[in-house]
């Protein structure tokens, strides 16, 4: 599974960044939409398709064909269009959420593996891992603009709540490149730790946190970057191979998921100090936080579970059994349901398990396509 090998966020990103739209402003709490208006979109890597799920009925619609090896998805803030990055086709497919029909594929760089939408919904930025570029796409016309040169192997991208800057994690250059969205020009690269593979911006917009995976060299750390000055702070030591970040809506805590360490490390943003790791176990693969900020849900790829973690006490609750090899999780805007993507790597098709957050009980699984790996939910 490509997303597992090269570290999703999703990415997605999740959870928070896997959806790609960037954090909401701290002054504007997440919108609460009726269940009837909400659709969850699940990327099926092996099938080259997207499965839409009606969250009001928990039923799957017809698969939507996209390009080869879809690995990332971002939905516009108005919920009208979902954009899918096709790693194997060097393209991005727009999907109309009103009709669940794909538009014409948009050619981008080589190996697109992450994308994010500006808060005004006017531009999608696509990180092309194998061509060291970022492609801006104008959503009004679904046309690609000139490629923007960044560092080697851009793996993740996030946009500030105000929309002024897109930050790109350059895994092969051990750096983060800021891009001014007004001019689509890259600024000076910011040095971070070894092999940065994920990043997230606090909802307040003050800080970018970068997960330095150090899979082959160096130390596993998280680097905070001040968005006011684009300068990196002191690295924060965390567990082995940090790959996923999630930030509470109040911007107070960053949760860092470390797969090989089998734990999640909370970081207090006021001091940039790591607290005691939370031993979740089960080969953790993804994390998402409820809109009220009270609970983080962590998927266990090796335990076939999702574990709720109380953010007030940083203690884990009873793991909830879901499907085979859960690889991603996303939560509805009203916080009522967490949808867990079960990748089922050795099976023909995977599933999605809805979990009621009020009781932490799993509902009946929903069929998806081959090797589902990423999920995003419309905001309204």
N, C-alpha and C positions, 0 to 999 in steps of 0.2 A: 504494500500500500504506500504510494508515493508520499501522501501527506504525513504518514507516520515516520517515514524515513527522513524527510527533510523538514519536519517539525511544523505542523500547522499551528495556526493560532486559533480557526479558525474556527480559526479562524474563522473560531472562529468564532474568534476571532469571530476568539471566538469569537466562539463565545462572543465576547465584546468586540474583538477586531475581526474574527472569522467572517462577521457580517459586513465589515469594511466601511461602514458609514461614519465611523469616528464617534467619539463620546459626545453625549449631549452636554450642553452648558449646565453648570451646577445651579444656575439661577432658574433653570427651566426643568422641572422634574419630568421623568419619562411619561409620555402620553399613555393613557389607558384606553385601549380600544375594545370594542365588543368582540366576542369570540367569533361571531359570524363574519367579521371583516378580516380575520387573520388567516394567513396561509403560511405554512412551513415549507420551505424548499430544501430538498435533500439531494446532494450531488452523488451520483453513482459513477465512481471512477471506471470500473470495468465495463459498464454498459454505455458510457458516453451519453448519459441522460440525466435529467432532473425529475424527481418525483415530487409533485405538489401534494400537500396534505391539508385538508380542511380541518382546522383545529376545533371547529364547532361540533363536528361529527366524528373526528378522528378517522376519516376515510381518505384513501389515496386516490388521486386522479390519474389520468393517463400519463405515462412517462413523456417528458418533453425532450426531444432529441437535441443535443448540443454537439460540441466538437469532441475530439479524442482526449481522454484523460482529464476531465474537468476536476480542478483542485481548489478553486476558491470562488466565492460568491459574495456580491455586495448588492444591497437593495437601496434604491433612492429614498431619501427621507419622506417623500410623499407616498411611498409604497407602490408607485406605478410601474416600475421596471426593476427587474433583477438582472444583474450582469454576471456572467459566468466566465471565468478564465479557463481556457482549454490548453493545458500544458502541452499536450501532444499535437495540437493543431496550430499553435502559435496564433491564437485568435481569442476574441471575446464575443460571446453570444448574448445579445439582449433578449430578455423574455418579458412580454407584456403580462403583468399580473392580472389584468382584467380578463384576458382570454387564455392565459397560459400557453401562448404560442410564441415560438422563437422568431426573432428577426434575422436579418442577414448577418453572418459572422463578420466581425471587424478585425482585420489583420493588425497585429501588433508586433512586438519583438519576439525573440526566440525564448521559448520556455516561460511563458507568463505563469507566475505562481502565487501572486497576491494582488489584491486591488482594494481601493477605497474610494468612496464618493464624498465630495465636498458637502458641507452642511446645507448649502443652497441648492444642491442637486444638479448643478450645471456641468460638473466635470467628474469623470472617473479616471483615477490614476492607476496604471497597471505596471507592476514591477516585473520586468522580464529577466529572470534569473540567469539565462544563458547568453544574453547579449549586453548585460551591464547597462541597461537603459530603463527609463520609465516612459510609458506612452500615455499622454493625456487624451481622453476621448470626450468630445463634446456631446452631451446627452441630447441636446435639441435636434441634432442631425445624425447622431451615432457615427461620426467620422473621427478618425484618429488624427491628432496633431503631430508635429515633429517630435521625434524621440528626444528625451532629455538624458544626457550622459550622467551616470552616477558611478558608484564604486563597483567592484567585482561581486557577482552573485547577489544581486538584491533579492532578499528573501521575504521581507515584510514591509508594510507601509501603513502609516497612520496619519490622520489629519487633525490639526488642532480644532477645538470646538468653534473658534471664530472663522475657520476656513482659510487663514492666511498662509499656513505652512504645512507642507506634507513632509513627513520624515520617513526616510528609507533606510532600512537596516541592510548594510552591505556585508554579507557574510564572508566573502572572500577577501575583503579589504580591512576587516576589523574596524569598521567605521559606520557612522550614520550620516547620510547626506540630507540636508534640509533643502526643500524646493519652495520658492516663493510662488504661490499659485497665481498671483496677479500677473507675473511675467513668464512663468514656467521656466525659470532659470534656477540652476542648482547653486547653492552656496558652498562655502568651504566645508569639506568633510570634517566631521567631529570624531576624534579617536575614542574608541570604547574598548571593550575587552575582546577576548578571542572568540571568533565565529558567532557574531550576533545573529540570532535567528528569529527573534520576536521582539516587538515593542508595543507600547501602549501609552496613550496620553491621558493624564488625569482629567476627569470631567471639568475641573477648574481651569484647565489649560496651562497650568504653571510648569508642569514637568513631564518629560518623556522618560519612561523607564525602558531600558533595553536589556533583554536577556541574552547573556553571552554564554553560549552552550559549551564551548571548550571541549568539543567532542574528540579532537585529535591533539590539541596542545593547549597549554595555558590553564588558568583557574576558572572554575564556574562562578560567575559573578553577575550582578545586575548593576548597570550604570545609570544613574539619574542625570538627565540633561535639562538645564534650565532653558525654557523656551524664550525667555526674555533676552538672554545673551548667547544662546547656542553654545554653552560651555558645559563640559562634563564634570560631574562631581566625583567624589571618591567612590571607587567600586565597593559594592556590598556583597559579601560572601554569602552564598546560598548552597543548596544541595547540588549534587552531581547532575550535570547536563540539564540546566534549566531551559525549558522549551516553550512554556506557555505562561502568559501573564493575564491577570484579571484585576480590575481596580474597583473598589466599592464606589457607589454613586456619590458619596460625600467626599471622595478623594483622600480619605484618611489612611487607607490601607491598600497595599499592593499584595496580591497573592501570587506566589511563584511556584509553578508546578515543576518538580524534578522527577522524571521517570525512574532512572536507575536508583535514586535515593529512596524511592517509594514514599515521598512526602511532599507537603506543601509548606512553603515558608512565608509567613506574613512579614511585611515590611511597613513600618510606620513612616508615612511620608513626611511628618513634621520633623523627624530626626534622621530619616534615612538609615534607621537601624533595623536589622533583622531580628525578629522574635524567635522563640523556640519553634522548630519545625513541627508540623502536625503529621504524625505517621499514618497516612491513609492506606498505604500498601496497595497490592493488586495491580502493579504496573500502571500508575495513573497516566492518563492520556489527554484529558481536556478538563476545563473548569469554566463554570458560568455562575454569575452572582444574580440573585433575584433583584428586581427593580427597587425594592425597599431596603436592600443592602444587608438583610438579616442572615441570609443563608447562601453559602457557596456550595455548588454541586460538582463533585469530582468523579469522573468516570474512571473505572478500573479495567483496563484492557485485558489484564490477565485474570481478573476475578469475576467478570461478567456482572459487575455491580456499578451502581452510582451511590456515592456516599455524601450525605448532607453534612456540612460543617457550619457550626454556629459562628458567625463573625464577631459576636459580642464576647464570647469566651474562648474562641479558637479551639473548640473541641469538636470531635466528630461524632455524629449520630450513628444509628444502625444502618449499615449498608443495605441498599434496596436491590434485589435481584432484577436484572433486566435481560437482554438478549446476549448473543455471543459476541465477545470482543467489542465492547462499546468504545467508540473512537471520538465521539463528539457529543456536545450537549448545548441546547439553547432553551431559553425561557421566554414564555409569552409576555407581552407588555404589561398585562395585569398581574403577572407573577403567579398565576394559578397553576400553571403546568410547565414542567420541564420535559423537553423532548430529547430522548437519548438515542443516538444513532448507533446501531449494532452492526459493525462492519462484516462480521462472519466471513473472514478471509478465505476459508476453505470451502465455503458454500456457494451455490449458484446465485442466491439472492440474500440480501440482508434485511433487517427490519428496523423499525423505529418504535421505541417504547415510551408512551406518555406516562409521566409520574405526577400524581397530584401532590403539590407542595404542602398543602394543608395537613395531609396525613402521611406523606411519604409512602404512598402505595402505588404500585405499578398497575397500569391498565393493560388491556389486550394489545399485543404488538401489531404494528401496521407494516404490511409488506412494502419493501422498497426495491431498488434494482441491484445490480451486481456491484459489490464492494462499496456500499455507501460510506462516506467519510466526512462530509461537511454538511452543516445545516444552518440556515438563516431564516428568520421569521419576519414577515412584514410588520412595519411599525403601526399600521392602521388598516 
